[in-house]
């Protein structure tokens, strides 16, 4: 089957959590499709490496270090992207964390607050500043990275599931606010994807990968390019009537 390709020439794309995993794959895909791509991550060394690799291919990219739990840093990130490239056409709000499994009654307030600050408030901050620019332009597309844990429960990850469910509610609400202004807001809900994070979780016995594979109808983990493909589609002219949707990219997990 032929690979779907996109042309984002003349467009500016922003990706948070872009130094590894799904964020990196999506930033690379935007850049390969011709977009001027702004990568952001809290890990400065990994971010520089990611940007250098994209530039080595003759593609346009810049990196801005940002902790999305800090609203002021997010403001500087989006303003920096616009100052560098003059506009903002697409954003993938991907930055997030997963903590070790823990029962709710044994969870610390500090852990709960940290997960919500990054996984939910960070997306709120990102959209707040992205939308200010997109409203000036009268166009744009935002994709938020939720999870299958935003669609179903996730035992012993209640703080993570709460953040991802909340993100979907926010995505739908904001999509209603801005749809008539030429701005589309949607979300992807990845299943278990082959990323460095998932690999680490498997090695640390925080995720039973063989059990996950057996439980998914497609009988394999997802690939990072399967997430980037969904994000680029949601930011492309191929999805202009798709508004406020949680797109499950999970190998069939949530249809069971």
C-alpha positions in Angstrom: 0.0 0.0 0.0 1.4 3.4 -1.0 2.4 5.7 1.8 0.2 8.8 2.2 2.2 12.1 1.8 1.3 15.7 2.7 2.5 19.0 1.5 2.9 21.6 4.3 5.1 23.9 2.3 4.7 27.5 3.5 3.2 26.3 6.8 4.6 26.6 10.3 4.1 23.7 12.7 4.8 23.5 16.5 5.3 20.3 18.4 5.8 20.0 22.1 7.5 17.0 23.7 9.4 16.8 20.4 12.7 15.4 21.5 11.7 11.8 21.4 8.9 9.3 20.8 5.7 10.4 19.1 6.6 14.1 19.3 9.9 13.6 17.5 8.3 11.4 14.8 5.6 14.0 14.2 8.1 16.9 14.1 10.1 14.9 11.6 7.0 14.2 9.5 6.0 17.9 9.4 9.5 18.9 8.4 9.7 16.2 5.7 6.4 17.5 4.4 7.9 21.0 4.0 6.7 22.7 7.1 8.9 25.1 9.0 8.9 23.2 12.3 9.4 24.4 15.8 10.3 21.6 18.2 10.0 22.1 22.0 11.0 19.9 24.9 12.2 20.2 28.5 15.3 18.1 27.6 17.7 20.7 26.0 20.4 18.2 24.9 17.9 15.8 23.3 16.1 18.7 21.7 19.2 20.1 20.1 20.0 16.6 18.7 16.5 16.3 17.2 16.7 19.7 15.5 20.2 19.1 14.2 19.1 15.8 12.6 16.2 17.5 10.8 18.4 20.3 9.6 21.0 17.8 8.4 18.3 16.7 5.9 18.0 20.2 4.5 14.7 20.8 6.3 13.7 23.9 8.3 13.5 23.5 12.1 14.3 25.3 15.3 14.2 24.3 18.9 12.9 26.1 22.0 13.3 24.6 25.4 10.0 24.7 27.4 8.5 23.2 30.5 4.8 23.1 29.6 3.8 23.1 33.3 5.1 26.7 33.4 2.6 29.1 31.7 5.2 31.8 31.2 7.5 29.4 29.4 4.6 28.3 27.1 3.9 31.9 26.3 7.5 32.4 25.4 7.5 29.3 23.3 4.5 30.3 21.1 5.7 33.9 20.8 9.2 32.6 19.9 7.7 30.4 17.2 5.8 33.3 15.7 8.7 35.7 15.9 10.9 33.1 14.1 8.6 32.2 11.3 5.8 34.8 11.3 2.8 32.6 11.8 1.5 29.4 13.3 -0.6 26.9 11.2 -0.4 23.6 13.0 0.3 22.6 16.6 0.6 19.1 18.1 0.4 19.5 21.9 2.1 16.2 22.8 4.2 16.9 25.9 3.2 14.6 28.8 4.4 12.2 31.4 3.5 8.8 32.7 4.3 7.9 36.3 4.5 4.5 38.0 1.3 2.6 38.7 -0.2 3.4 42.1 -3.6 2.9 43.8 -5.4 6.2 44.3 -5.4 6.0 48.1 -1.6 5.6 48.1 -1.0 8.4 45.6 0.7 11.6 46.9 -0.8 15.0 46.3 2.6 16.0 44.8 2.4 13.3 42.1 -1.3 14.1 41.3 -0.5 17.8 40.9 2.6 17.1 38.7 0.7 14.9 36.3 -2.2 17.3 36.0 0.1 20.3 35.6 1.9 18.8 32.7 -0.7 16.6 31.0 -3.7 18.9 31.3 -2.7 22.4 32.4 0.2 22.3 29.9 -2.3 21.7 27.0 -4.5 24.5 28.3 -1.6 26.9 28.3 -0.5 25.8 24.9 -3.9 26.2 23.3 -4.3 29.5 25.0 -1.4 31.1 23.2 -1.7 29.1 20.0 -5.2 30.3 19.6 -4.3 33.9 20.1 -2.1 33.7 17.0 -4.5 31.5 15.0 -7.3 33.9 15.6 -5.3 36.7 14.3 -4.7 34.7 11.1 -8.2 33.3 10.9 -6.9 29.8 10.4 -5.0 26.9 12.1 -5.3 23.4 13.3 -4.5 22.1 16.8 -4.2 18.4 17.7 -3.9 17.4 21.4 -2.3 14.1 22.4 -4.7 12.3 24.7 -4.6 8.5 25.1 -6.7 5.4 25.1 -6.7 6.2 28.8 -8.7 9.3 27.9 -11.4 7.0 26.5 -11.5 4.2 29.0 -10.4 3.7 32.6 -6.8 2.9 33.5 -6.5 1.1 36.8 -3.7 2.4 39.1 -3.2 5.3 36.7 -6.2 7.4 37.8 -4.3 10.7 37.8 -3.1 10.1 34.2 -6.6 9.0 33.1 -8.1 12.0 34.7 -5.8 14.3 32.8 -6.4 12.6 29.5 -10.2 12.5 29.9 -10.1 16.2 30.9 -8.1 17.0 27.8 -10.8 15.5 25.6 -13.5 17.6 27.3 -11.3 20.7 26.8 -10.7 19.8 23.2 -14.4 19.4 22.4 -15.3 22.6 24.2 -12.6 24.7 22.6 -13.3 23.3 19.2 -16.9 24.6 19.6 -15.5 28.1 20.5 -13.3 28.5 17.4 -14.7 26.3 14.6 -16.5 29.2 12.9 -13.2 31.2 12.9 -11.4 28.8 10.6 -9.6 26.9 13.4 -10.0 23.2 14.0 -9.2 21.5 17.3 -9.0 17.7 17.6 -7.2 15.0 19.6 -5.5 11.8 18.9 -5.8 8.9 21.4 -2.8 6.6 21.0 -2.8 3.1 22.2 0.4 1.5 23.3 3.0 2.7 20.8 6.6 1.5 20.4 8.4 4.4 21.9 11.5 4.7 24.2 9.0 5.4 27.1 7.1 2.2 26.5 10.3 0.3 26.2 11.5 1.7 29.5 8.1 0.9 31.2 8.4 -2.7 29.9 12.0 -3.1 31.3 11.0 -1.6 34.6 8.0 -4.0 34.9 5.6 -1.1 34.9 3.9 -2.4 31.7 3.3 -6.0 30.6 4.0 -5.6 26.9 3.2 -9.2 25.9 -0.1 -8.9 27.6 -0.8 -5.6 25.9 -0.1 -7.2 22.5 -2.3 -10.1 23.2 -5.2 -7.9 24.2 -5.2 -5.7 21.1 -7.1 -7.0 18.1 -4.3 -6.1 15.7 -1.8 -8.2 17.9 1.0 -5.7 17.9 2.1 -2.4 19.3 1.5 0.7 17.3 4.3 2.5 15.4 5.2 6.1 16.0 4.6 6.9 12.3 1.0 5.7 12.7 0.5 8.6 15.2 2.3 11.2 13.1 0.2 10.1 10.1 -3.0 10.8 12.1 -1.7 14.2 13.3 -0.7 15.4 9.9 -4.1 14.2 8.5 -5.9 16.2 11.2 -3.8 19.3 10.3 -4.3 18.8 6.5 -6.9 19.8 4.0 -8.1 16.2 4.0 -9.9 16.7 7.4 -11.5 20.1 7.1 -14.9 18.9 8.4 -13.4 17.1 11.4 -14.0 19.2 14.5 -13.5 18.3 18.2 -13.0 14.6 17.6 -11.0 12.1 19.7 -9.4 9.9 17.1 -8.4 6.5 18.6 -5.2 5.2 17.0 -5.0 2.1 19.2 -5.1 -1.1 17.1 -8.7 -1.7 18.0 -8.3 -1.6 21.8 -11.3 0.6 22.6 -13.7 -1.2 20.2 -13.8 -4.3 22.4 
